[in-house]
């Protein structure tokens, strides 16, 4: 008999979702700390660089990169997200925009980050986003992607609605091979393709020990492509 999911995911990109994202950053939850460290490691932000936060939600990654000396711009297509980001971080720039049609000039940014974004995009939207990001990056600029691994045991449980509920806005979960291929097809050189263990103490130990051999124990995928 199928066990019911006991944790419900938000059915849409609503006020509750935006509030949850903001709280996770402000409280620096283990989930948020894992995400930020992955972004820092992948993007390797440097003072004075212009960084684009794609799908910025409540502005967590934008603010984090700004604390490392970057001039950041966050974009999101949800007005509630942009309103919350501007409320929390009034000194930063946030634009209401679709990542498939970025309102910036060619070669405007040194770095772009898509943290927990691409799983919300279908194939045509992701391809359009990759093309736009490549356009707005300067030669040698990088795009860093942080996203759930559909092969991980937690995502497999979610897909079957077992114990954990799938997020219905996750319409584009992709494995590392697919993401690497799409980056190359968009004109990026894939220079890093890695994974991160989870923040759950017991599971994290197992992931670190066996994740190198088993894709089902790689919690988050981390990729970086260079223009």
Secondary structure, DSSP 8 states (H G I E B T S, - for coil): -----SB---SSS-HHHHHHHHHHHHTT-HHHHHHHHHHHHHH---TT-EEEEET-TTTHHHHHHHHTT-EEEEEES-HHHHHHHHHH-TTSEEEE--TTS--S-TT-EEEEEEES-GGGS-HHHHHHHHHHHHHHEEEEEEEEEEEE-TTSHHHHHHHTTSSB---TT------HHHHHHHHHHTT-EEEEEEEE--S-HHHHHHHHHHTTT-GGG--EEEEEEE-
